Amino acid sequence: MNFYFEAAKTLDRLDAKEGSIKGIIATLPEKDRKRTAALVIETLKFKPVLLEVIDKSKLMKEERKLASKTLALVLVHDLLLARGIQAGDGPIKQAVLRHKTRLHGELQKLKIKRGVTSNEQLAQNGDERAASIPRYVRVNTLIGTTEDTIETFVSRGYTLSDPFSSSKKGFSKDPHVPDLLLFHPSTTFQDDDLYTSGKIILQDKASCFPALVLSPPASSDSVVIDATAAPGNKTSHLGALMKNKGKLFAFERDKKRFSTLKMMLSKAGCTNSFPINADFLTIDPHDTRYSSVTHILLDPSCSGSGIVNRLDYLLEAENEGGTDKEERLDKLASFQLKMIQHAMRPFSSKHMGFALRPVPNVRKIVYSTCSIHATENERVVRNALNSEEARVGAFRLAPRSEVLPTWQRRGYPDELDSPGTPSCFSHSGMKLDARFTFTGDASSLVRCLPGEDATNGFFVSCFVRDNRQQSTSKRKMSIEDDTNDSLLHKPRKKKHKKNTLDK
């Protein structure tokens, strides 16, 4: 019965929108992961049907032992649609079996009502757009080479073609992401020795964009933060781009996801990484361990509205009511903005007179989501650019030439054109008299649309430090400091004693 409790708990986490199906399943104990994942996915496919059958049969009303509806879902699924409840006799199993005849009867009525003859016809169909998304495979260059991997696939009967072939045995190189290969959508690699050994990583093309845009140098001076690292695909991609040089701090606050992250990084051979089980937002910007950070990757929790392939169509996230949906997006956007503002804060500083002299080291911040909503994308970027942190740190959007210039789909200008809500005071205490718009910066943003770009829905932005603006700000602050110092240490004027001869 513990197996069913674990499956029910997983469904509860999905209902609470704690993550994607794939992400949450990755946190399950490895010994039971496949079995639990299969039950969770199959239950989700039939969830609307099972809920209706449970309600019509009055199972929950008559059996008080079934306090959890998600537990009832997985048990009724196996009773009606599988080989029966696979657990020893106990009060909970018996509570469901007492209603076996009625549950079967309600299922038959539902099939007649919907005009179907088989149970499979009652399952939810996947998103049709998923059929146009290839199976992407990123070669892990920390362990092997793209050339060797291609040779291995060719030796197995695959044919390398350009452009991408729709053949089930055809594959090609991606034109935008180095070391990324495309295969037919139905191709599976879960049991492939290349995958189990960490030589290849299954990662959607759009999910490769953030690390590629951040592109930290492969040098000992590079110090990088991945602020929300689990399960670790983007982190290992960063490690590969850095060629295991420098330092890569990988933050993950959830304990189970943190375990997955460590396992993934170890499997990928990412030896320059330092996994940290902590919330990035709790990190003190003045902590000397991070004072030399140069690059930060932010891929925080989002609505996941861009995910259409594989499994997440089952979560029905887009079927939420209008008001509830907007409230949830607003809450997510508020959190996402906090992440960007916090990333813009790290600096080493010292007191000089009255003023605080910020000397930021972070040169580049990439913010991304797997959302299609402007609320989480352009509007968050707009408000980040309007923030106090962006002005103090002299951050602006990187030009298109530095953000996947050959990718055609860019940001929405109209969403950047609306005024933001910046703080009304600058770092020097001077009142700011205007809100800013950034319509022209839309070309600096990257968007992917499911069904049109052969990827899941995605959004990428890149903030860089404007050194000229920073130098001007430093000079201005230096003048202010000198003025404050002169006021503080202004010598008193000596009184002049008049000579008696002056009288």
C-alpha positions as CSV (number, residue, x, y, z in Angstrom):
1,M,0.0,0.0,0.0
2,N,3.0,2.3,0.5
3,F,3.4,2.3,-3.3
4,Y,-0.1,3.8,-3.6
5,F,0.5,6.4,-0.9
6,E,3.6,7.5,-2.8
7,A,1.7,7.8,-6.1
8,A,-1.1,9.8,-4.3
9,K,1.5,12.1,-2.7
10,T,3.0,12.7,-6.2
11,L,-0.4,13.7,-7.5
12,D,-0.9,16.1,-4.6
13,R,2.4,17.8,-5.5
14,L,1.3,18.1,-9.1
15,D,-2.0,19.6,-8.0
16,A,-0.1,22.1,-5.9
17,K,1.9,23.0,-9.0
18,E,5.2,22.3,-7.4
19,G,6.8,21.4,-10.7
20,S,6.4,19.6,-14.0
21,I,5.6,15.9,-14.2
22,K,9.1,15.0,-15.3
23,G,10.7,17.2,-12.6
24,I,8.6,15.8,-9.7
25,I,9.0,12.2,-10.9
26,A,12.7,12.7,-10.9
27,T,12.6,13.3,-7.1
28,L,11.0,9.9,-6.4
29,P,13.2,7.1,-4.8
30,E,15.0,5.4,-7.7
31,K,14.0,1.9,-6.7
32,D,10.2,2.6,-7.1
33,R,10.5,5.5,-9.7
34,K,9.4,3.6,-12.8
35,R,6.5,1.8,-11.2
36,T,5.2,5.0,-9.4
37,A,5.7,7.1,-12.5
38,A,3.7,4.7,-14.7
39,L,0.8,4.7,-12.3
40,V,0.8,8.5,-11.9
41,I,0.9,9.1,-15.7
42,E,-1.8,6.6,-16.4
43,T,-4.0,8.0,-13.6
44,L,-3.6,11.5,-15.0
45,K,-4.6,10.3,-18.5
46,F,-7.9,9.1,-17.0
47,K,-8.3,11.6,-14.2
48,P,-11.5,13.4,-15.4
49,V,-13.2,10.0,-16.0
50,L,-12.1,8.5,-12.7
51,L,-13.2,11.6,-10.7
52,E,-16.7,11.4,-12.3
53,V,-16.9,7.6,-11.6
54,I,-15.9,8.2,-7.9
55,D,-18.4,11.0,-7.5
56,K,-21.3,9.0,-9.1
57,S,-20.6,6.0,-7.0
58,K,-20.5,8.1,-3.8
59,L,-17.3,6.2,-2.8
60,M,-15.8,9.1,-0.8
61,K,-19.1,9.8,1.1
62,E,-19.6,6.2,2.2
63,E,-16.0,5.3,3.0
64,R,-14.5,7.6,5.6
65,K,-11.2,5.7,5.6
66,L,-10.6,7.2,2.2
67,A,-9.7,10.6,3.4
68,S,-7.6,11.4,0.3
69,K,-9.2,11.7,-3.0
70,T,-5.9,11.3,-4.8
71,L,-5.4,8.0,-3.0
72,A,-8.9,6.9,-4.2
73,L,-7.9,7.9,-7.7
74,V,-4.9,5.6,-7.9
75,L,-6.7,2.7,-6.3
76,V,-9.8,3.0,-8.5
77,H,-7.5,3.3,-11.5
78,D,-5.9,0.0,-10.8
79,L,-9.2,-1.6,-9.9
80,L,-11.0,-0.6,-13.1
81,L,-8.2,-0.1,-15.7
82,A,-5.3,-2.3,-14.7
83,R,-4.8,-5.7,-13.1
84,G,-6.5,-4.9,-9.8
85,I,-5.2,-3.3,-6.6
86,Q,-1.6,-4.6,-6.1
87,A,-1.5,-4.6,-2.3
88,G,-2.2,-6.9,0.6
89,D,-5.7,-6.9,2.2
90,G,-6.2,-4.1,4.5
91,P,-9.0,-1.7,5.5
92,I,-8.3,0.8,2.7
93,K,-8.2,-1.8,0.0
94,Q,-11.4,-3.4,1.3
95,A,-13.1,0.0,1.4
96,V,-12.6,0.3,-2.3
97,L,-13.5,-3.3,-3.1
98,R,-16.8,-3.0,-1.3
99,H,-17.9,-0.7,-4.1
100,K,-16.3,-2.7,-7.0
101,T,-19.6,-3.5,-8.7
102,R,-21.0,0.0,-8.5
103,L,-17.7,1.5,-9.7
104,H,-17.7,-0.8,-12.8
105,G,-21.3,0.1,-13.4
106,E,-20.6,3.8,-13.4
107,L,-17.7,3.3,-15.8
108,Q,-19.9,1.4,-18.2
109,K,-22.6,4.2,-18.1
110,L,-19.9,6.8,-18.8
111,K,-18.7,4.8,-21.9
112,I,-22.3,4.6,-23.2
113,K,-22.8,8.3,-22.6
114,R,-19.7,9.2,-24.5
115,G,-20.3,6.7,-27.3
116,V,-17.1,4.8,-26.9
117,T,-16.4,1.0,-26.7
118,S,-13.0,0.8,-25.1
119,N,-11.4,2.2,-22.0
120,E,-8.5,3.7,-24.1
121,Q,-11.0,6.0,-25.9
122,L,-11.7,7.7,-22.5
123,A,-8.1,8.8,-22.1
124,Q,-7.0,12.4,-22.6
125,N,-5.3,12.9,-25.9
126,G,-1.9,14.6,-26.0
127,D,-1.2,18.0,-27.4
128,E,-1.1,17.7,-31.2
129,R,1.7,20.3,-31.3
130,A,4.0,17.7,-29.6
131,A,4.1,15.7,-32.9
132,S,6.2,18.5,-34.5
133,I,8.8,18.6,-31.8
134,P,11.9,16.4,-32.5
135,R,13.5,14.3,-29.8
136,Y,16.5,16.5,-28.9
137,V,19.7,14.9,-27.6
138,R,22.6,17.1,-26.2
139,V,26.0,15.5,-26.4
140,N,27.7,15.8,-23.1
141,T,31.1,17.1,-24.1
142,L,32.4,16.6,-20.6
143,I,32.5,12.9,-21.2
144,G,32.6,12.4,-25.0
145,T,32.6,14.2,-28.4
146,T,29.9,15.0,-30.9
147,E,31.9,13.2,-33.6
148,D,32.2,10.0,-31.6
149,T,28.5,10.1,-30.7
150,I,27.5,10.6,-34.3
151,E,29.6,7.6,-35.3
152,T,27.9,5.5,-32.7
153,F,24.5,6.3,-34.0
154,V,25.5,5.7,-37.6
155,S,26.9,2.3,-36.6
156,R,23.4,1.5,-35.2
157,G,21.7,2.1,-38.5
158,Y,20.9,5.8,-38.1
159,T,21.5,8.2,-41.0
160,L,22.8,11.7,-40.5
161,S,21.0,14.2,-42.8
162,D,20.8,17.9,-43.3
163,P,18.1,19.3,-43.1
164,F,16.3,17.2,-40.5
165,S,14.7,14.1,-41.9
166,S,11.3,12.8,-40.7
167,S,12.5,9.3,-41.0
168,K,12.5,7.3,-37.8
169,K,16.1,6.3,-38.5
170,G,17.2,9.8,-39.5
171,F,18.9,12.4,-37.4
172,S,20.7,15.8,-37.8
173,K,22.7,18.5,-36.2
174,D,20.9,21.5,-34.8
175,P,21.6,24.8,-36.6
176,H,21.5,26.9,-33.5
177,V,22.8,24.9,-30.6
178,P,26.3,23.2,-30.9
179,D,26.4,19.5,-29.9
180,L,22.6,19.2,-30.1
181,L,21.2,16.3,-32.3
182,L,17.6,15.9,-33.6
183,F,15.8,12.6,-33.8
184,H,12.3,11.5,-34.7
185,P,9.8,12.5,-31.9
186,S,9.0,8.8,-31.1
187,T,12.7,7.9,-30.5
188,T,13.4,6.8,-26.9
189,F,16.7,6.8,-25.1
190,Q,15.8,6.0,-21.5
191,D,17.5,2.6,-21.6
192,D,20.3,3.6,-24.1
193,D,23.8,3.1,-22.7
194,L,24.8,6.5,-24.0
195,Y,22.1,8.0,-21.8
196,T,22.6,5.9,-18.7
197,S,26.4,6.6,-18.8
198,G,25.8,10.4,-19.0
199,K,27.3,10.7,-22.5
200,I,24.1,12.2,-23.9
201,I,21.5,14.3,-22.1
202,L,17.8,14.5,-23.1
203,Q,17.1,18.2,-23.2
204,D,14.7,20.3,-25.3
205,K,16.3,22.7,-27.7
206,A,14.8,25.8,-26.1
207,S,16.0,24.6,-22.7
208,C,19.6,24.8,-24.1
209,F,19.2,28.5,-24.9
210,P,19.8,30.0,-21.4
211,A,23.2,28.4,-20.9
212,L,24.2,29.2,-24.5
213,V,23.2,32.8,-24.1
214,L,25.0,33.2,-20.8
215,S,28.1,31.5,-22.3
216,P,30.5,31.9,-19.3
217,P,34.2,31.8,-20.5
218,A,36.0,28.5,-20.1
219,S,38.6,30.0,-17.8
220,S,39.7,29.7,-14.1
221,D,38.4,33.2,-13.5
222,S,34.8,32.3,-14.3
223,V,32.5,32.1,-11.3
224,V,28.9,31.2,-12.2
225,I,25.7,30.8,-10.2
226,D,22.8,28.6,-11.4
227,A,20.1,30.0,-9.0
228,T,17.5,27.2,-9.5
229,A,19.5,24.3,-10.7
230,A,17.5,21.0,-10.3
231,P,17.2,18.7,-12.0
232,G,20.5,19.8,-13.5
233,N,20.3,19.8,-17.3
234,K,21.1,23.5,-17.6
235,T,23.8,23.3,-14.9
236,S,25.6,20.4,-16.7
237,H,25.3,22.4,-20.0
238,L,27.0,25.4,-18.2
239,G,29.7,23.0,-17.0
240,A,30.3,21.8,-20.5
241,L,30.5,25.3,-21.9
242,M,33.0,26.1,-19.1
243,K,34.9,22.9,-19.8
244,N,34.9,22.2,-16.1
245,K,37.0,25.3,-15.4
246,G,36.2,28.0,-12.9
247,K,33.5,27.6,-10.3
248,L,29.8,26.7,-10.8
249,F,27.5,27.2,-7.8
250,A,24.3,25.3,-8.2
251,F,21.5,26.3,-5.8
252,E,18.4,24.1,-5.1
253,R,16.2,24.6,-2.0
254,D,14.1,21.4,-2.2
255,K,15.9,18.5,-0.5
256,K,14.6,15.8,-2.9
257,R,15.3,17.8,-6.0
258,F,18.7,18.6,-4.5
259,S,19.5,14.9,-4.3
260,T,18.5,14.6,-8.0
261,L,20.7,17.5,-8.9
262,K,23.8,16.0,-7.2
263,M,23.2,12.7,-8.9
264,M,22.8,14.4,-12.3
265,L,25.9,16.5,-12.0
266,S,27.9,13.5,-10.9
267,K,26.6,11.4,-13.8
268,A,27.4,14.2,-16.2
269,G,31.0,14.5,-14.9
270,C,30.5,18.2,-13.9
271,T,33.5,18.5,-11.6
272,N,33.6,22.3,-11.3
273,S,30.1,22.4,-9.8
274,F,29.3,23.1,-6.1
275,P,25.7,22.0,-5.3
276,I,24.2,24.0,-2.5
277,N,21.0,23.0,-0.7
278,A,19.7,26.5,-0.1
279,D,17.3,29.1,-1.5
280,F,19.1,31.6,-3.7
281,L,17.0,34.5,-2.3
282,T,18.5,33.9,1.1
283,I,22.1,34.3,0.0
284,D,23.7,37.5,1.4
285,P,25.0,39.6,-1.6
286,H,28.0,40.5,0.6
287,D,29.0,36.9,1.3
288,T,32.7,36.7,0.3
289,R,32.1,33.3,-1.2
290,Y,30.1,34.9,-4.0
291,S,31.7,38.3,-4.3
292,S,33.6,37.2,-7.4
293,V,30.5,35.8,-9.3
294,T,30.6,37.0,-12.9
295,H,27.6,35.2,-14.5
296,I,24.2,34.2,-13.1
297,L,21.5,31.9,-14.7
298,L,17.9,32.4,-13.5
299,D,15.3,29.9,-14.6
300,P,12.8,30.2,-11.7
301,S,9.4,28.5,-11.2
302,C,6.9,29.5,-13.8
303,S,3.5,28.5,-15.1
304,G,5.0,26.0,-17.5
305,S,2.5,27.1,-20.1
306,G,4.9,26.6,-22.9
307,I,5.4,22.8,-22.2
308,V,3.4,20.8,-24.7
309,N,5.3,17.7,-25.4
310,R,5.6,14.4,-23.6
311,L,3.6,14.6,-20.4
312,D,2.6,18.0,-19.1
313,Y,-0.5,18.4,-21.2
314,L,-2.0,16.2,-18.6
315,L,-1.8,18.8,-15.9
316,E,-4.5,21.0,-17.4
317,A,-2.7,24.2,-16.3
318,E,-4.3,26.2,-19.0
319,N,-7.9,25.2,-18.0
320,E,-7.8,27.3,-14.8
321,G,-10.5,30.0,-14.4
322,G,-9.6,33.4,-15.7
323,T,-9.3,35.2,-12.4
324,D,-7.5,32.4,-10.6
325,K,-5.1,32.1,-13.6
326,E,-4.3,35.8,-13.6
327,E,-3.7,35.8,-9.8
328,R,-1.3,32.9,-10.1
329,L,0.6,34.5,-13.0
330,D,0.9,37.8,-11.0
331,K,2.3,35.9,-8.0
332,L,4.8,34.1,-10.2
333,A,5.8,37.3,-11.8
334,S,6.4,39.0,-8.5
335,F,8.6,36.1,-7.4
336,Q,10.5,36.1,-10.7
337,L,11.2,39.8,-10.4
338,K,12.6,39.3,-6.9
339,M,15.0,36.7,-8.3
340,I,16.3,39.2,-11.0
341,Q,16.6,42.0,-8.5
342,H,18.5,39.8,-6.1
343,A,20.8,38.7,-8.8
344,M,21.6,42.3,-9.6
345,R,22.6,43.0,-6.0
346,P,25.7,41.0,-5.4
347,F,28.7,43.3,-4.9
348,S,31.7,43.9,-2.7
349,S,31.6,47.3,-1.0
350,K,33.2,49.5,1.6
351,H,32.2,52.5,3.5
352,M,33.8,55.8,2.6
353,G,32.4,58.8,4.5
354,F,28.6,58.6,4.4
355,A,28.2,56.8,1.1
356,L,28.3,53.2,0.1
357,R,30.5,52.5,-3.0
358,P,29.1,49.5,-4.9
359,V,31.6,47.7,-7.1
360,P,29.5,44.9,-8.8
361,N,31.3,41.9,-10.2
362,V,28.3,40.3,-12.0
363,R,28.6,41.1,-15.7
364,K,25.8,39.0,-17.2
365,I,22.4,37.7,-16.0
366,V,20.2,35.4,-18.1
367,Y,16.5,35.1,-17.1
368,S,14.4,32.5,-18.7
369,T,11.0,30.7,-18.4
370,C,9.1,27.9,-20.1
371,S,6.1,30.2,-20.2
372,I,4.3,31.8,-23.2
373,H,2.7,34.6,-21.0
374,A,3.9,38.2,-21.3
375,T,3.1,38.5,-17.6
376,E,6.1,36.3,-16.7
377,N,8.3,37.4,-19.6
378,E,8.3,40.9,-21.2
379,R,6.6,42.5,-18.2
380,V,9.0,41.0,-15.7
381,V,11.9,42.2,-17.8
382,R,10.4,45.7,-18.2
383,N,10.0,46.0,-14.4
384,A,13.5,44.6,-13.8
385,L,14.9,47.3,-16.1
386,N,12.9,49.9,-14.3
387,S,14.1,48.7,-10.9
388,E,16.5,50.4,-8.4
389,E,18.8,47.5,-8.7
390,A,19.2,47.8,-12.5
391,R,20.0,51.5,-12.2
392,V,22.5,51.1,-9.4
393,G,24.2,48.2,-11.1
394,A,24.0,49.8,-14.6
395,F,22.2,46.8,-16.1
396,R,20.6,46.9,-19.6
397,L,19.5,44.3,-22.1
398,A,22.2,42.8,-24.2
399,P,21.9,43.6,-27.9
400,R,20.4,41.1,-30.3
401,S,23.9,40.4,-31.7
402,E,24.7,38.7,-28.4
403,V,21.5,36.8,-27.9
404,L,21.0,34.1,-30.5
405,P,21.1,36.6,-33.4
406,T,20.0,34.1,-36.0
407,W,16.8,33.1,-34.1
408,Q,14.0,34.8,-35.8
409,R,11.2,35.0,-33.1
410,R,11.8,37.8,-30.7
411,G,10.0,39.6,-27.8
412,Y,6.7,41.4,-28.0
413,P,7.3,45.2,-28.3
414,D,3.9,46.2,-27.1
415,E,4.5,44.4,-23.8
416,L,7.7,46.3,-23.2
417,D,6.1,49.6,-24.1
418,S,3.8,49.8,-21.1
419,P,5.3,51.8,-18.2
420,G,6.9,49.8,-15.4
421,T,6.7,50.4,-11.7
422,P,10.2,51.5,-10.6
423,S,11.2,52.7,-7.2
424,C,10.8,56.5,-7.0
425,F,14.3,57.1,-5.5
426,S,17.7,56.5,-6.9
427,H,20.8,55.1,-5.1
428,S,21.8,58.6,-4.1
429,G,18.5,59.5,-2.7
430,M,17.6,61.7,-5.6
431,K,13.9,61.5,-6.7
432,L,13.4,59.9,-10.1
433,D,11.0,61.8,-12.2
434,A,10.2,59.4,-15.0
435,R,9.2,55.8,-15.8
436,F,11.0,54.2,-18.7
437,T,9.8,52.2,-21.7
438,F,12.0,49.7,-23.7
439,T,10.1,49.1,-26.9
440,G,13.3,49.0,-29.0
441,D,14.7,46.3,-26.7
442,A,12.2,43.6,-27.8
443,S,14.6,42.4,-30.5
444,S,17.0,41.5,-27.6
445,L,14.5,39.0,-26.3
446,V,14.1,35.4,-27.5
447,R,10.7,33.6,-27.8
448,C,9.8,30.1,-28.8
449,L,6.3,29.1,-29.7
450,P,5.1,25.5,-29.5
451,G,3.8,24.1,-32.8
452,E,5.7,26.8,-34.8
453,D,9.4,26.6,-33.8
454,A,9.8,22.8,-33.3
455,T,10.4,23.4,-29.6
456,N,8.4,23.9,-26.4
457,G,7.3,27.4,-25.6
458,F,10.2,29.4,-24.0
459,F,11.5,32.8,-23.3
460,V,15.1,34.1,-22.8
461,S,16.4,37.5,-21.8
462,C,20.0,38.6,-21.0
463,F,21.0,41.5,-18.8
464,V,24.5,42.9,-19.1
465,R,26.4,45.6,-17.3
466,D,26.8,48.9,-19.1
467,N,30.4,49.8,-18.2
468,R,30.1,53.3,-19.5
469,Q,27.0,54.0,-17.4
470,Q,28.7,52.3,-14.4
471,S,31.8,54.6,-14.8
472,T,29.6,57.7,-14.9
473,S,27.7,56.5,-11.8
474,K,31.0,55.9,-10.0
475,R,32.3,59.3,-10.8
476,K,29.0,60.9,-9.7
477,M,29.1,59.0,-6.5
478,S,32.7,59.9,-5.9
479,I,31.8,63.6,-6.3
480,E,29.0,63.1,-3.8
481,D,31.3,61.3,-1.4
482,D,33.9,64.1,-1.6
483,T,31.2,66.7,-1.0
484,N,30.0,64.7,2.1
485,D,33.5,64.3,3.3
486,S,34.3,68.0,2.9
487,L,31.1,68.9,4.8
488,L,31.9,66.4,7.5
489,H,35.5,67.6,8.0
490,K,35.2,71.2,7.1
491,P,37.7,73.1,9.2
492,R,36.4,75.8,11.5
493,K,37.3,79.3,10.6
494,K,39.7,80.9,13.1
495,K,38.7,84.1,14.6
496,H,41.0,86.9,13.8
497,K,42.2,89.0,16.7
498,K,42.3,92.6,15.8
499,N,45.6,94.4,16.5
500,T,45.3,97.3,18.8
501,L,47.0,99.4,16.2
502,D,44.0,98.7,13.9
503,K,41.7,100.5,16.2
